[in-house]
Amino acid sequence: MNVSNAIKEQRKRLSLSQEELGEKIYVTRQTISSWENGKSYPDIYSLILLSQVFEMTIDNLVKGDLEIMEQKIEKNDIRVMNRYGNLMAIGMLIILVLFPVSAYLKLIPGIVIAVLVLVITLYIGSKAEKLKKQYDVQTYREVVAFSKGETLDEISKIRESGKRSYQKFFYIIGSAFLGLIVSGLVLWILGIFG
């Protein structure tokens, strides 16, 4: 990280040992060494003290690290979005199989479990929607680009925003149709083997 290099460079510029710098900002020599080697990161209080000792702004001290942190946050959000998608798919599959089987066999615990899985899947879906709104990704193409860590150019973004309303409508209709087909297949299979 750049802050580790900045601390080392500024400490050397002021001809301070790690122990002397540590005394000035109330930390140990080992802590300074850990920061300079990139093993740990200074807390906000330490950053303030470092910026005062080095006579530079915190922004200049951590410049570059902020961009790295933003990229890590975005990568984390991408992983979370992909995890939400996988969990929603698994939840829907469980519901589509468990509910019709339980209804056909009149198994109340199976129906209750299917409803609980539905509630959990809807909750995960709402979390995914919040994340999609945060990054302004709504259409299929935008979501796919986001899941790959890419962004669309401005013209493509405008084109995609025009598709949002009817894509949601077709998504709902398609999901309902797929659910009916899977439920029908499960009931048909149960009818054959029942």
Order of alpha helices (4+ residues) and beta strands (2+ residues): alpha-alpha-alpha-alpha-alpha-alpha-alpha-alpha-alpha
